[in-house]
Amino acid sequence: MKNFRTYQLAVQFHRAIQTLCLTGAMRDQLGRAALSIALNLAEGSGKRSPADQCRFYEIAFGSVRECQAVLELANMENTEAAQTLDALAASNFKLVVSTAQLRSAKRFSARSSP
């Protein structure tokens, strides 16, 4: 997992949110969503088929958006955690797109094989 850049950004983000001054439901939700990002990226990386990988990477991306919403609602868009989250969002998006393209290519080649 050391060479999995998107996962490493998720770990960095999870560590960064520990220092934020949030309380109650927002803190709990942000923590759960940040954990979901890292765990879904890890689980997806262990899947063999691009379709399975893509599904987990898409779930992680949904959790990225959830974290972005919490930080916006808490007026914390300009924190170090938010900057890390932006980099994570971009990296996760690229991962989703590339695995979706691979999934489509495999599906197409399977249909066109004699």
Rosetta blueprint (number, residue, H / E / L):
1 M L
2 K L
3 N L
4 F L
5 R H
6 T H
7 Y H
8 Q H
9 L H
10 A H
11 V H
12 Q H
13 F H
14 H H
15 R H
16 A H
17 I H
18 Q H
19 T H
20 L L
21 C L
22 L L
23 T L
24 G H
25 A H
26 M H
27 R H
28 D H
29 Q H
30 L H
31 G H
32 R H
33 A H
34 A H
35 L H
36 S H
37 I H
38 A H
39 L H
40 N H
41 L H
42 A H
43 E H
44 G H
45 S H
46 G L
47 K L
48 R L
49 S L
50 P H
51 A H
52 D H
53 Q H
54 C H
55 R H
56 F H
57 Y H
58 E H
59 I H
60 A H
61 F H
62 G H
63 S H
64 V H
65 R H
66 E H
67 C H
68 Q H
69 A H
70 V H
71 L H
72 E H
73 L H
74 A L
75 N L
76 M L
77 E L
78 N L
79 T L
80 E H
81 A H
82 A H
83 Q H
84 T H
85 L H
86 D H
87 A H
88 L H
89 A H
90 A H
91 S H
92 N H
93 F H
94 K H
95 L H
96 V H
97 V H
98 S H
99 T H
100 A H
101 Q H
102 L H
103 R H
104 S H
105 A H
106 K H
107 R H
108 F H
109 S H
110 A H
111 R H
112 S H
113 S L
114 P L
